[in-house]
Amino acid sequence: MSSKPITRSHRPRHILLRWRLLAAILAFAALYALMGATGLATQAREPLRLVAELIVFAIAAVMGHATARHFEEGVRTRLTWMLISIGAALFFVADVGLYLSSAGLSMAANSGLLSAVAAITLSRVLMVWGLWSMVGVYRNSGLALRLGGLDYTAMIVLGTLNLLTIVFGANTVRLLLSHTGSGLTHWILIICLPLPPGLILCSVLAIILWRYARQMGGGLVAEAWSGVLLYMVALPMRTVLLGLTPYILGQGSQLGWIAGTVSFLGLAIAGWSLYLGASYQHEACTREVNAELAMTRT
């Protein structure tokens, strides 16, 4: 039995949305930069940026959940994509919390900062859990892991970037605490205890998974883990660039909208990367099901 090729008009919506979502992100970044360059007040720009970021992570969370449901209960791959979906939802919470803390609304600012820090830390812990479970799947398959010099170099670079995020992230938290005037430092330090090892483990496990998928023959599954790896790169790059912005532009610069544009692009591209990975995994599952159906009909 011959199968008709899938035309562009008959492709699933999640495939068509991959590059449309990226185009929408770049278009909004250009619009945000234009609003900042023309002098539009920060109070008018920031809510729009927040909404745009929330939309991206909501789409990523929904796609991750849809992908997880392709697998049966008890399958580790289902658990991994469910945890990735929850991680995207947690960044939704973190984004709102950071927005409230920067608004300086007393109790709302304190609660927002604590919830943001807790959500970010929990997302890293869940990501480690999910990636470790998936590494176990590949290891139990009997496939020998072959890491090369570039893989180890990538681990070191990505791990260093993630450690720098702790330094620059701590500076941001201190700045927010100075605005609220609250003594939350002790609680934030306790909440963040799992964060440094979580960031390092995520860096190592993401590259191991990417290498395993490549050794298995590449294809859509390898593209899926490439998306997750891109997510792991985009987040620390965003934080490091934001941390360097005051030194490049100068304190109190009128070009603060540049930092906002960098922040939006980094966070939105990270969310898009998760969506991309989940979309490729979803496509791989759908093709496998379609192939099985075709075999039963022949």
Secondary structure as GFF3:
##gff-version 3
##sequence-region A 1 298
A	DSSP	three_ten_helix	8	10	.	.	.	ID=ss1
A	DSSP	alpha_helix	13	37	.	.	.	ID=ss2
A	DSSP	alpha_helix	42	68	.	.	.	ID=ss3
A	DSSP	alpha_helix	76	103	.	.	.	ID=ss4
A	DSSP	alpha_helix	107	140	.	.	.	ID=ss5
A	DSSP	alpha_helix	149	180	.	.	.	ID=ss6
A	DSSP	alpha_helix	185	191	.	.	.	ID=ss7
A	DSSP	alpha_helix	195	215	.	.	.	ID=ss8
A	DSSP	alpha_helix	219	249	.	.	.	ID=ss9
A	DSSP	alpha_helix	256	297	.	.	.	ID=ss10
###
